[in-house]
Amino acid sequence: MQKKTLLQLAADTLLSHFGDTLDAIMEYDLNTWSAIFTHPGENVQSEVPGLVVAENEIIIYTDGRDIAPLGIGVLVVLHIHI
């Protein structure tokens, strides 16, 4: 299975457990926001001001490095600060 297909399957599986829908996230009028997260490839804090997230969409930032030496089976980091 291709990596993109596998990530889409993971997102679809996560969304299937929600009992509701997710509203879109976007700036309007004086309401602003930024997505702040640890950049998976560089391990530094990154910010995306005004990130638009569509209705029923989850954005997952991933990294392609081998994390087996860390002793962790899965690494998924998703931080959204509003």
N, C-alpha and C positions, 0 to 999 in steps of 0.2 A: 504494500500500500504506500502511495506517495505521501510525503510528509504533510503537504498542504491538505490532502484528503483526510489524513489522520487527525490533524488539528481541527478541521471542519466537523468531523465526527465527534470529537471531544466537546466542541462548542454546542453542537446540536443536542448531544446527550445531556449536557448541563442545563440548557434551556428547557429541555423536555421535563425536567423536575420542578420547574417554576409553576406555581398555580395561577399565574397571572401573566400579563404581558409587560414588557419593558418600554417605558416611554423613551422617545428620542431625547438626546441631550445636545443642546446647542445654546449659543449665546443669543440673547435678545434684549433690546432696550439697554438698561443699565446692568442687567444680570450677566456676569462673566464667570468663567471658570477655567481651570487648567488641570489637565491630567498630569500627575506627578508620580514617577515610578523609577525604580532602579533599572537602568539600561542593561538588558541581559547580556550583551556582548562586551560591554566596557565596565560594568559594575560601578557605574557612577549615577547619581541622581539626574534624571532628565525631566523636562517639562514640555508639554505641548499645550500652549495657550489656545483656548477656543476650539479644542478638538470637537468635531461633530461626530456623534455616535447615533446611528440610525435606530429607529424603533426596532425592538427585539434583537438588537445586535450587541455582542460582547466583543471587545477588542482584547486580544491576548498577545503580548510581546514575548517572543521566545528566543532561545539561543541554541545554536547547534553544537555546542561543545560537549564533550564527554564528562558527565558528572558522576560516573561510577566511583572514581577515587574519593569523592566526598562522602561516600557511604549512604547516599540518598537514592531512592529508586526513581523519584519523579521530582522535577523542579518546575513549578508554575508560580510565577509572581504576578499578581494583578493588584495594583494599588490605584484607586481613583479617589482623589481628594476634591471635594466640592467646596 
